[in-house]
Amino acid sequence: MKQLQLLAAAVAMLAASAGAASPAFDLVDTQGTRHRLSDYRGRWVVLNFWATWCVPCIEEIPAIAKYHRAHGDVVVIGVAVDVEDAAKVKRFAAKVGHDYPLVLSDDRIEKQLGPVRALPTTRIYDASGNLVYDKPGRVDSRLLEEKIVSHVVATREVKP
């Protein structure tokens, strides 16, 4: 009985937090640029988690780069989770076409962003800082476009 109550309380907390602003993040990329979710208020943010050994991750990087180049108003940040050798990860990222900001994950970053269940994983934050998409699996520029445009359209339809 106690477990059911705890489960019900957890479900209620999740439901109450749906659509609420996501926890803020404060990341520094490999170029030394700081990326804070609060600084991007009014802009959409895409975080893509990947690793050098993950074939689907590598395959999606060029499509994410293409999306980034075509949508300068959307913030795109890659988060590499295998960083035993930072220089190697940076060289690898450049080789596969990763031309958007790159963050090398560590314990502090994982604490802020939370662990990912699988790779690749993409998280999309709306212009208000709400997490609106958080799923493992490959993405491409079309999927990113669809997720962002469909959410914008749905939000506008709700508002007068």
ABEGO torsion letter per residue (X at the ends): XAAAAAAAAAAAAAAAABGBBBBBBBBBBAAGBBBBAAAABGBBBBBBBBBAABAAAAAAAAAAAAAAAABAABBBBBBBABAABAAAAAAAAAAAGBABBBBBBBAAAAAAAEBBABOBBBBBBBAAGBBABBBBEBBBAAAAAAAAAAAAAAAAAABX
